[in-house]
Amino acid sequence: MQSQEPHSQELFIDRFGASPDGRVISPGRVNLIGEHTDYNDGFVSPMAIERHIDLAFRARADRQAVLYTGIDPNPVVVDIDSLNRLKGWGMYPQGVIRHFAKDGLEIQGFDAVFTSDIPSGSGLSSSAALELAIARTLTAVTAGQWDATEMAVRCMRVENDWVGVASGVMDQLICATAVEGSVSRIDCADYSTYPVQLPADVVVLILHTGTKRGLVDSEYNERRSTCERAAAELGVSSLRHATLDMLDASDLDDLARRRARHVISENDRVLAWGQAVTDANWSEAGSLMAASHASLRDDFEVSGPALDAMVHVAREVDGVHGVRLTGAGFAGACVALVAAEHAQQATATIDREFRQSYDAIPQIIPSSPARGTHLADS
């Protein structure tokens, strides 16, 4: 789903010979802290990034959705009334359309062309961005009501029930509701969000290792089932309601104990990290990010050689306050908080040192917190 094309409107005219009705901008996201806590009803602190899907659309009179990427001359065609599951990226728009129908919402055919500069498979939620872009398109062509939180939950169900990934609501909720200039602290139990403003003298660097993972084929779903088993054995509805004292007094086996310990301690870290950022206590914020990475590596076991190598390189660079893996793990990207005055030099140093220490070409993406999925002004 990745393209370097900056704008979808001209491509739409090239494909369909007419101007689109409108455009949707739908961002990717990076999670600063709070990993594998969302499906345990916990806390997360993500932000939308300045990499996004740019989708131009026009309503059709029939029951088809015809979608082009900016780089492929062959469209994906979704027959709205067909039950045949598509393969590849087409399953995401198909799943959104089917869940609109399942929930009794009006659906209509449309033409679309989209471009994306979100690296796929990197842990930056390119799939959630596409799901929300399709949802925003459907509400536009049907003149429906856009409720960002409701749409995020619907798109989470697309991942769970249609794509087959037992993910939580974080990716879709931040893509839908993000506030420009702020990281969001999300309570995944009730979907409430609280903005944590990021000061201008701090830059977020997304450190894509050049390695990819596929969630459906990874051990992601196994991690969730183990957490659910641990919660049941501890007698709570989710690990959100468990404590370390409860864990110490339990008879959980070693695997479930370590998985639960990560989730319980990570929730505490999210809350402490938000306060540290508010107080501009960058030493504390960095220490919490380091503890998060260690917990993900040792207790939750979702890090990998490339991610560990990136963290090892970045934490030694001047101006880096903190760094950790981001996303589901296994491969993909890390995230760093960096003093703005050191950002350019830090980027060059991390790039050079990572290439020397690991056989992959990194992609380093600076970003400020961006706005959630919305209709473009032009």
C-alpha positions in Angstrom: 0.0 0.0 0.0 3.0 2.3 -0.1 3.6 4.9 -2.7 5.7 8.1 -3.0 3.0 9.9 -4.9 2.0 13.0 -2.8 -1.5 13.7 -4.0 -4.4 11.5 -5.1 -6.5 14.0 -7.0 -4.5 14.2 -10.2 -4.2 10.4 -10.2 -7.9 10.1 -9.9 -8.4 12.3 -12.9 -5.9 10.1 -14.8 -7.7 6.9 -13.9 -11.4 8.0 -14.2 -11.3 11.0 -16.5 -13.1 13.3 -14.1 -12.5 15.1 -10.9 -13.3 13.4 -7.6 -16.0 14.4 -5.2 -13.6 14.8 -2.4 -10.5 13.6 -0.6 -9.8 11.9 2.7 -6.5 12.1 4.7 -6.0 9.2 7.1 -2.8 9.1 9.1 -0.7 6.2 10.3 0.3 6.2 14.0 3.2 5.5 16.3 2.8 4.4 19.8 5.1 6.2 22.3 4.4 3.8 25.2 1.8 1.2 26.1 2.2 -1.9 24.0 -0.1 -4.9 24.1 -2.2 -3.2 26.7 -5.1 -2.1 24.5 -6.7 -5.6 24.2 -6.3 -5.9 27.9 -8.5 -2.8 28.5 -5.4 -0.8 29.5 -3.7 2.5 28.8 -1.8 3.5 25.6 -0.1 6.7 24.5 0.0 6.9 20.7 0.0 9.8 18.2 -1.0 10.2 14.6 2.0 10.8 12.3 2.7 13.0 9.4 2.6 10.0 7.0 -0.9 9.2 5.7 -3.2 7.7 3.1 -4.5 10.3 0.7 -7.7 9.0 -1.0 -9.7 10.7 -3.7 -13.2 9.4 -4.2 -16.4 9.8 -6.2 -19.8 8.1 -5.7 -21.0 5.4 -8.2 -24.5 4.5 -9.0 -24.0 0.8 -8.8 -23.0 -1.7 -6.1 -19.3 -1.7 -6.7 -16.3 -0.1 -5.1 -13.4 0.3 -7.6 -10.1 1.2 -5.9 -6.7 2.0 -7.4 -3.4 2.5 -5.6 -1.1 5.2 -6.9 1.3 2.6 -8.2 -0.8 -0.3 -9.6 -2.7 0.0 -12.9 -5.0 -2.8 -11.9 -7.9 -2.0 -9.6 -9.3 -3.9 -6.7 -13.0 -4.3 -7.3 -15.3 -4.9 -4.3 -18.7 -6.2 -5.2 -20.8 -4.9 -2.3 -23.2 -7.8 -2.3 -20.6 -10.6 -2.8 -19.6 -12.9 0.1 -16.3 -14.0 -1.6 -13.4 -12.8 0.5 -10.7 -10.9 -1.4 -7.0 -11.5 -0.8 -4.3 -8.9 -0.2 -5.0 -5.3 0.7 -8.5 -5.5 -0.8 -9.7 -7.4 2.2 -9.5 -4.2 4.3 -12.0 -2.1 2.3 -14.1 -5.1 1.7 -14.3 -5.7 5.5 -15.2 -2.1 6.2 -18.0 -2.2 3.6 -19.3 -5.5 5.0 -19.3 -4.2 8.6 -21.2 -1.1 7.5 -23.8 -3.4 6.0 -23.8 -5.6 9.1 -24.5 -2.7 11.3 -27.4 -1.5 9.2 -25.6 1.6 7.8 -26.2 2.8 4.2 -23.6 1.7 1.7 -23.0 2.9 -1.8 -20.6 2.1 -4.6 -17.6 4.5 -5.2 -14.5 5.0 -7.2 -11.3 5.7 -5.3 -7.6 6.3 -5.9 -5.3 6.4 -2.9 -1.6 6.9 -2.3 0.3 6.2 0.9 3.7 7.1 2.3 3.2 4.9 5.4 5.7 2.0 5.3 3.6 -1.1 5.3 4.5 -3.9 7.7 6.4 -1.4 9.9 4.1 -1.2 12.9 2.8 2.2 11.9 -0.8 1.0 11.2 -1.1 1.4 7.5 -4.1 -1.1 7.6 -5.9 1.0 10.2 -5.3 4.2 8.2 -6.8 2.5 5.1 -9.8 1.2 7.1 -10.6 4.6 8.4 -10.1 6.2 5.0 -12.7 3.8 3.6 -15.1 4.4 6.5 -14.8 8.2 6.0 -15.4 7.8 2.3 -18.5 5.7 2.8 -20.0 8.3 5.2 -19.2 11.0 2.7 -20.8 9.3 -0.4 -23.9 8.4 1.6 -24.1 11.7 3.6 -23.9 9.7 6.8 -22.8 10.8 10.2 -19.2 10.6 11.1 -18.6 9.5 14.7 -14.9 9.0 15.0 -14.9 6.8 18.1 -17.8 4.7 16.7 -16.0 4.3 13.4 -12.8 3.3 15.1 -14.6 0.5 17.0 -16.2 -0.7 13.8 -12.9 -0.8 12.0 -11.4 -2.7 15.0 -14.0 -5.3 14.4 -12.9 -5.5 10.8 -9.5 -6.5 12.0 -10.9 -9.0 14.5 -13.7 -10.6 12.6 -12.7 -10.2 8.9 -8.9 -10.0 8.7 -8.4 -12.3 11.6 -6.1 -10.3 13.9 -7.2 -10.2 17.5 -6.0 -6.6 18.0 -7.4 -4.0 20.3 -8.8 -0.6 19.5 -5.7 1.6 19.8 -4.7 1.8 16.1 -8.1 2.6 14.8 -8.9 5.0 17.7 -5.8 7.1 17.4 -6.1 7.2 13.5 -9.7 8.4 13.9 -9.5 10.8 16.8 -5.9 12.2 17.0 -5.5 15.9 17.9 -2.8 17.8 16.1 0.1 18.7 18.4 -0.8 16.1 21.1 0.0 12.6 22.0 -3.2 10.9 23.2 -3.5 8.9 26.4 -6.3 6.4 25.6 -8.2 4.4 28.2 -9.0 1.3 26.2 -11.7 0.2 28.6 -14.0 3.1 27.8 -12.3 4.6 24.7 -11.8 8.0 26.4 -8.8 10.1 25.3 -6.7 12.7 27.1 -4.3 14.9 25.1 -0.7 15.1 26.3 0.8 18.1 24.5 4.3 17.5 23.1 6.5 20.6 23.3 8.1 22.0 20.2 11.6 21.4 21.5 11.1 17.6 21.3 10.9 15.6 18.1 9.6 12.1 17.6 11.8 9.9 15.4 10.3 6.8 13.9 13.1 4.3 13.4 12.0 1.8 10.8 14.5 -1.0 10.8 13.7 -2.1 7.3 12.3 -5.4 8.5 8.6 -6.4 8.2 6.2 -8.6 10.0 2.7 -9.9 9.3 0.4 -9.8 12.3 -1.8 -12.7 11.1 1.2 -14.9 10.7 2.9 -13.8 13.9 2.4 -14.9 17.5 0.2 -11.9 18.2 -3.0 -13.8 18.6 -1.3 -16.3 21.0 -0.2 -13.4 23.2 -3.8 -12.2 23.5 -5.1 -15.7 24.4 -2.4 -16.1 27.1 -3.4 -12.7 28.6 -7.0 -13.7 28.6 -6.1 -17.0 30.3 -4.0 -15.2 32.9 -6.9 -12.8 33.7 -9.3 -15.6 34.1 -7.0 -17.5 36.5 -6.5 -14.3 38.5 -10.3 -13.8 38.7 -10.5 -10.5 36.9 -12.3 -9.6 33.7 -9.1 -8.3 32.1 -5.5 -7.7 33.2 -6.4 -4.0 33.5 -7.9 -4.9 36.9 -4.9 -7.1 38.1 -2.1 -6.0 40.3 1.5 -7.1 40.8 0.5 -8.3 44.4 -2.2 -10.5 42.9 0.3 -11.8 40.4 2.8 -12.6 43.2 0.2 -14.5 45.2 -1.1 -16.5 42.2 -0.3 -20.0 40.9 0.1 -18.9 37.3 2.6 -20.8 35.2 5.8 -19.0 34.2 4.7 -18.0 30.7 1.3 -16.5 31.8 3.0 -14.8 34.8 5.5 -13.0 32.5 2.9 -12.0 30.0 0.7 -10.6 32.8 3.6 -8.9 34.5 4.3 -6.9 31.3 0.8 -5.7 30.9 0.3 -4.7 34.5 3.6 -2.9 34.7 3.1 -1.3 31.3 -0.2 0.3 32.3 1.7 2.0 35.2 4.4 3.1 32.9 1.9 4.8 30.5 0.4 6.9 33.3 3.9 7.8 34.7 5.2 8.7 31.2 2.3 11.1 30.5 3.1 12.9 33.8 6.9 13.0 32.9 6.2 14.5 29.5 3.8 17.1 31.1 6.6 18.0 33.5 9.3 18.0 30.8 11.1 15.4 32.8 12.9 13.8 29.9 15.2 11.6 32.0 12.2 10.0 33.6 10.3 9.7 30.3 13.3 8.0 28.7 13.8 5.6 31.7 10.1 4.5 31.3 10.6 3.9 27.6 13.7 1.8 28.3 11.8 -0.2 30.9 9.0 -0.7 28.4 11.3 -2.1 25.8 13.0 -4.4 28.3 9.6 -5.8 29.4 8.5 -6.3 25.8 11.8 -8.1 25.1 12.0 -10.3 28.2 8.5 -10.8 29.6 6.3 -10.5 26.5 9.0 -11.7 24.1 7.9 -9.6 21.1 11.2 -7.9 20.3 13.7 -9.2 17.7 17.3 -8.8 16.6 16.7 -5.7 14.4 14.6 -3.9 17.1 17.1 -4.6 19.8 19.9 -3.5 17.6 18.1 -0.2 16.8 17.4 0.5 20.5 21.0 -0.3 21.4 22.3 2.2 18.7 19.8 5.0 19.4 20.1 5.1 23.2 23.8 6.0 22.9 23.2 9.0 20.6 23.4 12.5 22.0 20.0 14.2 22.3 18.0 11.0 22.5 15.8 11.1 25.6 14.3 7.6 25.2 13.8 4.8 22.7 11.8 1.6 22.5 10.2 -0.8 20.0 6.8 0.4 18.8 3.8 -1.6 17.5 3.1 -5.3 18.0 6.8 -6.1 17.7 8.6 -9.1 16.1 10.0 -6.7 13.5 9.2 -3.2 12.1 10.0 0.0 13.9 11.2 1.7 17.1 10.3 5.2 18.3 12.6 7.8 20.0 12.0 11.0 21.7 14.8 13.4 20.7 15.7 17.0 21.6 14.9 19.1 18.5 18.3 20.7 18.4 19.9 17.3 18.1 17.4 15.7 15.8 19.3 16.2 12.5 22.6 14.9 13.8 20.9 12.1 15.7 19.2 11.0 12.5 22.5 10.8 10.6 24.3 9.0 13.5 21.5 6.4 14.0 21.4 5.7 10.3 25.1 5.2 10.0 25.5 3.1 13.2 22.5 0.9 12.5 23.8 0.1 9.0 27.1 -0.9 10.5 25.7 -3.1 13.3 22.8 -4.8 11.4 22.4 -5.9 7.8 19.4 -3.8 6.9 18.7 -0.3 5.6 16.8 1.8 8.0 14.2 4.5 7.3 14.1 7.3 9.8 11.0 9.4 9.8 10.7 12.6 11.9 7.1 13.5 12.9 5.0 15.8 15.0 1.6 14.7 16.2 -0.8 15.0 13.3 -4.6 15.3 12.9 -6.9 12.2 12.7 -8.8 11.0 9.7 -10.6 13.9 8.0 -12.0 15.2 4.7 -9.4 17.4 3.0 -10.3 21.0 2.3 -9.2 20.7 -1.3 
